[in-house]
Amino acid sequence: MTRTAFAFVYLLCAALSARGAEPTVHKLWPGKAPGETKDIGPEEYIVPKKGQLEVKRLAKVSEPTITVYAAPKDKANGTAVLVAPGGGYNILAIEHEGTQVCEWLNSLGVTAVLLKYRVPKREAQTPDNRAMVQDAQRAITMIRAKGKDLGIDPARVGMLGFSAGGHLTVCTALTKERLYDKTDDADAKFGHVPNFCVLVYPAYLTDKGGSLKAEFVVNKESPTMFFAHSTDDPVTSEGSVALYSALKKAGVPAELHLYATGGHGYGMRKTQHPCSKWPDRAGEWMQSRGLLAK
């Protein structure tokens, strides 16, 4: 092999190592997902309407999955994060609140797991996002069950969500009851509540009076949480403030970042607003919690 060819192979191997292994997809349920009674048709990407942002919108999800983005071996620290894109429980903003987030987490040495949860909401379910919470609970359980293979610590499994995905994250963190019948040994052996949460402009947390909704019961055992929200967000930042306050009163460590401007739905996109620096702040918070230490 010539020196040039050897150098090329070396650089290629180094690049692949730095990027980590190719993502792997896993079905959440051994058969049909619980409660599924109707055929909603095949998944599809919705083409943006004139004037809409060029955002990848995945619709009609009936076969939920997790996609594992393993951390590069030279950076891997044993922490894993389940990523829940937003989309109003109608679609999934699968790229700027999904795959790009996983790439950022990998850069921190974190194994990222993209949750493709069921959308839109199913009819006559209680709570009305029951299918989505089932998917998230099952996903957290599966990540822990695969901990040895993934090289992650089952006690360092977090969840990160945007908008409706933030609401889903809160529901998953604060719902002690498993909302589906146990399907295998993983459900019998591992818990479904994340150890920590990162919430970026979470939605649907407050009632009409601006108070935290009654279904969100916080106590000293609730997971630690990080919040990022913009004051001018039409999805009110009062939700983040109310949940942060409840955590503080319960003695649960939490960190809240409120930005003057930035609106809603920016995800990983860089803008002129300081809120686009939220990944830096979230990374610092994870570091301070010991979640990025090997």
C-alpha positions in Angstrom: 0.0 0.0 0.0 1.4 3.4 -0.9 1.8 6.1 1.6 -1.0 8.1 0.0 -3.4 5.2 0.1 -2.5 4.4 3.7 -3.0 8.0 4.7 -6.5 8.0 3.0 -7.5 4.8 4.8 -6.2 6.1 8.1 -8.2 9.4 7.7 -11.3 7.5 6.7 -11.1 5.2 9.7 -10.5 8.2 12.0 -13.5 10.0 10.5 -15.8 7.0 11.0 -14.5 6.6 14.6 -15.2 10.2 15.4 -18.7 10.0 13.9 -19.5 6.8 15.7 -21.3 3.7 14.3 -24.1 4.0 11.8 -27.5 4.6 13.4 -29.5 1.5 14.1 -33.3 1.3 14.1 -35.3 -0.8 16.6 -39.1 -1.4 16.7 -40.6 -0.4 20.1 -43.2 -3.2 20.2 -42.9 -6.9 19.3 -46.2 -6.7 17.4 -48.7 -3.9 16.9 -48.4 -1.0 19.2 -50.9 -1.1 22.1 -54.3 0.4 21.4 -53.9 0.6 17.7 -57.3 -0.2 16.0 -57.3 1.8 12.8 -55.1 1.9 9.7 -54.0 5.6 9.3 -52.1 4.9 6.1 -48.4 5.0 5.3 -46.0 7.5 6.8 -45.4 10.6 4.8 -43.4 13.7 4.7 -45.5 16.9 4.4 -44.3 19.4 1.9 -44.1 22.9 3.4 -46.8 25.3 2.3 -45.8 28.6 0.7 -44.3 30.8 3.4 -43.6 28.0 5.8 -40.1 27.2 7.0 -38.4 24.3 5.1 -38.8 21.9 8.0 -39.0 18.1 7.6 -42.4 17.1 8.9 -43.1 13.4 9.3 -46.8 12.5 9.5 -49.0 9.4 10.0 -46.7 7.4 12.3 -48.2 4.1 13.4 -45.1 2.0 13.8 -43.0 3.7 16.5 -39.3 3.1 16.6 -36.1 4.3 18.3 -33.0 5.1 16.2 -29.7 4.7 18.2 -26.9 7.1 17.4 -24.0 5.6 19.3 -21.5 8.1 20.7 -18.0 8.0 19.2 -15.9 5.4 21.1 -13.2 8.0 22.0 -15.8 10.3 23.5 -18.5 8.0 24.9 -19.2 8.7 28.5 -22.0 6.3 29.4 -24.9 8.7 29.2 -27.8 8.3 26.9 -30.6 10.7 25.9 -33.9 9.9 24.3 -34.9 12.8 21.9 -38.6 13.6 21.3 -39.2 16.0 18.4 -42.1 18.5 18.6 -45.0 19.0 16.2 -48.2 19.6 18.1 -48.8 15.8 18.4 -49.8 16.0 14.7 -46.4 15.6 13.0 -42.8 15.1 14.0 -40.2 17.9 13.3 -37.8 15.0 12.7 -34.7 16.9 11.6 -34.0 20.2 13.4 -35.6 18.8 16.6 -34.5 15.3 15.9 -31.5 14.0 13.9 -29.6 17.2 14.3 -30.0 17.1 18.1 -28.7 13.5 18.1 -25.6 14.7 16.2 -25.0 17.4 18.8 -25.4 15.0 21.7 -22.9 12.6 20.0 -20.4 15.5 20.0 -20.7 15.6 23.8 -20.0 11.9 24.1 -23.7 11.1 24.7 -25.5 8.2 23.0 -28.5 9.7 21.4 -31.7 7.8 20.7 -34.3 9.4 18.4 -37.9 8.6 19.3 -40.3 8.3 16.4 -43.5 8.2 18.4 -47.0 7.8 17.1 -48.8 10.8 15.6 -51.4 12.2 15.3 -53.3 11.7 18.6 -55.6 8.6 18.6 -59.3 8.9 19.3 -60.9 8.3 22.7 -57.8 7.8 24.8 -57.1 8.9 28.3 -54.9 10.8 28.6 -55.3 12.1 25.0 -51.6 11.5 24.4 -51.6 8.0 25.9 -50.1 6.4 22.7 -47.2 8.8 22.8 -46.5 8.3 26.5 -46.6 4.5 26.0 -44.0 4.8 23.2 -41.8 7.0 25.4 -42.1 4.8 28.4 -41.2 1.7 26.3 -38.3 3.6 24.7 -36.7 4.5 28.1 -37.1 0.9 29.2 -35.5 -0.5 26.0 -32.6 1.8 26.3 -31.9 0.6 29.8 -32.3 -3.0 28.7 -29.8 -2.5 25.9 -27.4 -0.7 28.3 -24.6 -3.3 28.2 -24.6 -3.5 24.4 -24.7 0.3 24.0 -22.1 0.9 26.7 -24.4 3.2 28.7 -25.3 3.4 32.4 -29.0 2.6 33.1 -28.9 5.2 35.8 -27.9 7.9 33.3 -30.7 7.8 30.8 -32.3 11.2 30.1 -34.9 12.6 27.8 -34.9 15.8 25.8 -38.1 17.2 24.2 -39.3 20.2 22.2 -42.7 21.7 22.3 -45.2 18.8 22.3 -42.1 16.6 22.7 -41.3 18.6 25.8 -44.8 17.9 27.1 -44.3 14.3 26.3 -41.0 14.4 28.2 -42.7 15.9 31.3 -45.5 13.3 31.1 -42.9 10.5 30.9 -40.9 11.9 33.8 -43.9 12.4 36.1 -46.0 9.4 35.3 -45.1 6.7 37.8 -47.7 4.2 36.4 -46.7 2.2 33.3 -49.4 2.9 30.7 -49.2 -0.5 29.0 -49.1 -4.1 30.0 -45.6 -5.5 30.3 -44.6 -7.1 27.1 -41.2 -8.8 27.9 -38.4 -9.1 30.4 -37.2 -5.6 29.7 -40.5 -4.2 31.1 -40.2 -6.5 34.1 -36.6 -5.5 35.0 -36.2 -1.9 34.0 -38.0 1.4 34.9 -39.6 3.8 32.5 -38.9 7.1 34.1 -35.9 9.1 32.8 -33.1 10.1 35.2 -33.0 13.7 33.9 -34.8 15.9 31.4 -33.9 18.7 29.0 -37.0 20.8 28.0 -36.9 23.2 25.2 -40.0 25.4 24.9 -42.2 22.7 26.3 -46.0 23.0 25.6 -49.3 22.4 27.3 -48.0 22.6 30.9 -50.3 25.2 32.4 -54.1 25.7 32.8 -56.0 28.8 31.7 -54.9 30.6 34.9 -51.2 30.1 34.2 -50.8 27.5 37.0 -49.1 24.1 36.5 -51.8 21.6 35.5 -52.9 19.3 38.3 -51.8 16.1 36.6 -48.2 17.1 36.9 -47.3 16.0 40.4 -43.8 16.9 41.5 -42.0 15.6 44.5 -38.5 15.1 45.8 -38.1 12.0 43.7 -38.9 13.8 40.4 -36.0 13.9 37.8 -33.8 16.9 37.7 -34.6 19.2 34.7 -33.1 21.9 32.5 -35.4 24.5 30.7 -34.9 26.8 27.8 -37.7 29.1 26.7 -38.3 32.5 25.0 -40.5 35.1 26.6 -42.1 36.0 23.3 -42.9 32.4 22.5 -46.6 32.0 21.6 -46.4 28.7 23.5 -46.2 30.5 26.9 -43.0 30.3 28.9 -45.2 30.3 32.0 -45.3 26.5 31.7 -41.5 26.3 32.1 -41.6 28.8 35.0 -44.4 26.9 36.8 -42.7 23.5 36.5 -39.4 25.0 37.5 -41.0 26.6 40.6 -42.6 23.3 41.5 -39.3 21.5 41.3 -37.6 24.1 43.4 -40.3 23.8 46.1 -39.8 20.1 46.1 -36.0 20.4 46.5 -35.3 19.0 43.0 -32.2 20.6 41.3 -33.3 22.5 38.1 -32.0 25.2 35.8 -34.1 27.7 33.9 -33.1 29.9 31.0 -35.6 32.5 29.8 -34.7 34.6 26.8 -36.3 37.9 25.8 -36.8 36.9 22.1 -36.6 33.9 19.8 -40.2 32.8 19.4 -40.9 29.1 19.0 -39.7 26.1 17.1 -36.1 27.0 16.4 -34.7 23.7 17.5 -31.0 23.4 16.5 -31.3 26.3 13.9 -28.9 29.1 14.5 -30.5 32.5 14.7 -29.6 36.1 15.7 -31.4 35.5 19.0 -29.5 34.4 22.2 -31.9 31.5 22.6 -30.1 29.6 19.8 -27.3 29.2 22.3 -29.4 26.8 24.4 -27.3 23.7 23.4 -24.2 25.3 25.0 -26.1 26.0 28.2 -27.6 22.5 28.2 -24.2 21.0 27.7 -22.8 23.0 30.6 -25.7 21.9 32.8 -25.1 18.2 31.9 -21.4 18.7 32.7 -22.2 20.2 36.0 -24.5 17.3 36.9 -21.7 14.8 36.2 -23.5 13.4 33.1 -20.6 14.0 30.7 -17.9 12.4 32.9 -16.7 9.0 31.8 
